[in-house]
Amino acid sequence: MLLTHTNSVYSEAITLLDQIPYPQYAHQVAKGGGMVVKQGIRTMPGELINYVLKGNHGAARGTYQFIQSLTRSEHCRIGVILAAGGNLWTGYGSIVPLTNQYPLYQVTPMAVTSVYAGYIANQIGSFDYIATDSTSCISGHSAWYTARNMLSLDILDAVVVISSDNGLSEEYLSVFGEHGLSKLVNEENNPAIIKFRLGHGCNISVFETEDSATKHGHTALAKITDMHIAAEYHASPMGISESGDGYNKVINKVNTDQINFVKTHGTFSSDNRIEEQLIKNKFGDIKIINYKLRIGHTLGASTAIETALAVQEETGTFLSLGAGMGNVFSSAVVEIIK
């Protein structure tokens, strides 16, 4: 499966309200550079998707046109998968309580739904297949896995995967705060505290068969050579077993013979410790990269955004790992083509 186009927006900075981290309107194109547009609470995944489609707020231009060139192709069977970490309907407000420091804030917990998938697809063009994926924080990888199957089985010639974050709401922030996963106000400027930050982001990636890429004159950015999705049992849906059974499954089921580096998913100290120990056991002294402290945790979009960043910023062949609530895990072996 060839990756022929990818484009992202994601947060590089956050605003903190009381003891709860909130993302800003701060987005940067993955290929470098970037700009802060505004500061404030952002909760609408649809707007992030449109940023990428239209090339606004730091995203590169050309994504909408690239997809339309495929949808308008006479003999191209094309699908779209809308991926996020949760399925919440719109129209219900979530109130951030009044504190001594801040007034009430109305936050709309909107995320991807099957209805919204059709809505987005209709804005872009005519598709032969439409689906959604909401497999927690590995939704990006999970949708890529589906795309790979559709292409390898010769059901489709190209697949567009739109990975958007969950639409952060008070409920998500409270869960992460209760488990001590995110930085608080008094920890913000302490580099010794490596807990991750919540962020906003969206990635749109286009995958094609070799025949389709050749026919349309598209240059491959990377080749996804292997993927695996798995789960493990753990008493806490937020936890990872000390033995790392889920990670072991997804690492050992893919071909890792030619790996140059590993993109990890770890979001806080115990995640990092288990994940990195498993990597050391498997690969020894190998380069490890992690984007969580840089762009924040973009939840359902994280595996897609971070894998795309590695494709655009690194060289070689790498293993991209993911882990999500509900003890789900993912791996993707990606050969970067420069």
N, C-alpha and C positions, 0 to 999 in steps of 0.2 A: 504494500500500500504506500503510495507516494503522497507526501505532503507538498502541495503545489502553491498554497497561499496561506498565510497566517497574519493576523493583525489583532492587537490588543489595546485596551486601556486598563489602567490599574492605579491604585492609590500609592503615593510615595510618602504621604504624611497624614496625620490624623489630628482631629480636634478632640479634646477630652472634656466631657461634661461630668462634673462631680467625680465619681469613682468609676465611670463607665467610658470606655474608648468609643469614639464615633469617627467614621471616616469623613474626610473633606472632599470637596469637589477638586481633587488634585489628581490629574491623570497624566501618564507619560507613555509615549509610543515606545514599544519594546526595542526598536532598533537604535535607540539612543536619543539624547536630548530630552525635550519635554517642557511642560509649562504648567504652572498652577493657574487654574481658571478662576475659581471662586472658593470661598470657604463656607461650610455649612453642612447640614445633614442631607445625605443622599440615600434614597431608599428604592428608587424605581429602576429595576433591571432593564425595562424597555428603553429607557433613555440611554443607558450604557450601550445597549445593542445598537441603537441608532448612531451613537458616537463612532462606533467601529465601522458600521455600514457606510456612513457619510464622510468619515475622515475628520471628525471634529475633536476638539479638546486633546490634541496630541496624537490621536490615531493617524496612521498613514492613510492616504487617499487611495481609492481604487478597489476596495473590497466589494462594494455594491456592483460595480461594473464587471468585475471578475466573475462574480456569481451569475450575473445576467448573461454573460457570454456563454455560460454553460446551459442555463435554462432555455436560451433561445437557439441552442444548437439542435439541428434537426434530428440527429441520431444519438443524442446523449441522454441516457436514463439517469436522472439525478434525484437524490433524496436530501432531506434536511432533518437533523435531530437537534432538538432544543434541550440542553442539559443544564440542570441546576441541582442544588442540594435538597430542595424541598418543594412541595406543591401546595401553595397557599393561594386562596382566592383574593381578589382585590375587594376594596370597599369597606374593610373593617379597620378601624383605627386602633393603634396601641399607644397608650399615654405613658410618657416618661414622667414619674412623679415629681411634684414640686419639691425643691430643696432650698436650702438657705442661699445657694449660689446661683441657681437657675430657675426660670419659670417653667411652666408646662410646655412640653413639646409633643406635637402630634406626629406619630410615625406610622406610615402605612405599610403593613407587612405583606408586600406583594412579591410573589415569586412565579416561577414558570408553571403553566398549566397546559393541558392538551389544547384547550381553546386558544391560549395565547400562541402556541406553536403554529396553529393554522393562521392566526392573525399575522404573525411575523412572516410566515412563508408567503402569504398572499401579497405582502408588500414588496417582496423581492422578485417573484416570478412563478412560473408553473413547475410543480414538482411531481415526481412519480412515486414518492414515498415520504411520509411525514411521521415523526415519532418524538417522544420525550424521554428523558432519563433523569431520575432523581435519586441516584444511589449515593446519598450523603456527600462527603467531601471528595469522593472519587468519581463524581458524575462525569467530569470531562473525560477521564480515561475510559469509563464504562461506555460512553457514547462513541468514543474512538474505536473501541473493541467491536461494537455493533457495526460501525462503518466498515471496519476491516472484513468482517464476516460477509456483509452485503456485497463488497467488491470481489472478494475471493470466490464467492459462490456464483459470480457473474449475474447477480440480480440487478446491480446498478453499475454505472460507469464512473460516477462521481458522487460524493457525499459532502454536504456542508454541515459542520457541527458548530452550533452556537452555544458556547458555555458561559453562563452568567451566574454571578453570585446569588445568594439566597434572598437578597433584599433584607438587609439587617434590620432587626426590630428589637424592641425591649426584651422580648422573650429570648431571642438568641443571645443577646448581650448578658442577660441575667444568668443563663446557663453557663456561659463561658466564665463569667465572673465568679460564680459559686464554686467552680472547680479550680479556680486559681490559674486559669490558662492565659489570661491577658494582663498586660501591664496596667497598673493603676497610676493615678496622678503623681503620687509621691515616689513612684519607681521610674517615671518616664525618662529622666536624665541620668539614670544609673546604668552604665554599660555592663556592670557585673550581673545585672538581672536580664536574662536572655529570653524571658517569656515573649511569645509572639504578640503581634498587634492585629486586630481585625482590620480588614481593608475591603475596598470595593473593586470589582473588576469584571471584565468580559473579554473573551477570546472568540474569534471566528476563524476556523481553520477549514480548508478545503482539501479533501483527499480524492485521488484519482487512481485508476488503474494505469499501467504503463501505456496501454493502447490509447486511452483517453488523453493522457498528457501529451503524447506524441501527436495525436490528431489535432489537438488545439494549440500546439506549439508552446506548451507550458513547461517551464524549467522546474525540476524537483528541488525543493529545499532540503528534504530529508526523506528517508525511507523507514517506515515502521516495520521492522523485521519480525517482531514477536510481541505478544501481549498475553497477560493472564489476569483474571479477577478471582478473588477467593475471600473466604470469611473464616473467622475462628470464634470459639465460645469464650466469653469472659463475663464475670459477674456484673461488671459495670459496662454499660454501652459506651461510656466515654473512655474506657481504659484499653490498654494493650497488655496481653499476657507477658509475664517476665520471660517466658521461653520464646516469645515472638513467633508463635505458630503461624499466624496469618501472613506475616512478612516472609517467613521461610517458604510458605506455599508459593507465593507469587514470585519469589526470587528463584527458587529451584525448578519451577515449571517452564522457565524461558531459557533460551540459549544465551548465556553470558560469556562465551569464550573470548570475544574480542572487545570487551568493555574497557574504555579509557577513563571514565569517571562515572559517578553516581549522583543523581539529583535526589536528595532526600526530601521527605515530607514532614519530618519531626517539627512539632509546634511548641514544645516546652521540654524541660529537662529530662523527664523520664522517657518521653517519646524518643528524644534524641539519643539518649543513652542506649536504649534497647536497639533502635534502628542501626546506630553506628557500630555497635558491637557485632550485630549480625553481618553487616557489611564487611567489617574487619575479618570476621571468621571466614567469610566467603572469598574475599578478594585480597586480603592483606592490606598493605599500605597503598591505597588508591585515592585519587582526588575526589573530594566530596563538595558539592555545592548545595546551598539552601537559600531560598528567596523569601522565607517568611519574615525575617527581621527587616528586610528591605521594603517589601511592598505590602506586608500584612497578610493575614490569612483570608483569602477570598472564597472560602468555603467551597460550594459546589463547582466553582470555576477554577479552583487552585491547581489541580493536576494539569489542566489544559494550558492555563496561562504560564505556569512555571516550566512546563515542557517546551512550550513555544519560545520562551525566553532563552532557554538553554540552546535551542536550535539556532537562534539568531545571534547569540553572544559567544558560543563556544565552538570547538572543533572536535571531530572524532566521533566515536560511537559511545553512547551512554545508556545507562539504566535509569529510567524515571520511575520513582516509587510513589505510591499514594496510600493513605490510610484515612478512614472516616468513622464517624459515629455509627454505632451498630457493629463495630469490629469488622469492617469490610476493608479489603486491601487490593492494591493494583500494582502492576508493573508493565512497563513498556520499554522495549529495546529499540533505540532510535539511532539510525546512522545518519549523521549530518553530511549533507552534500554541499560543498562549497564550490 
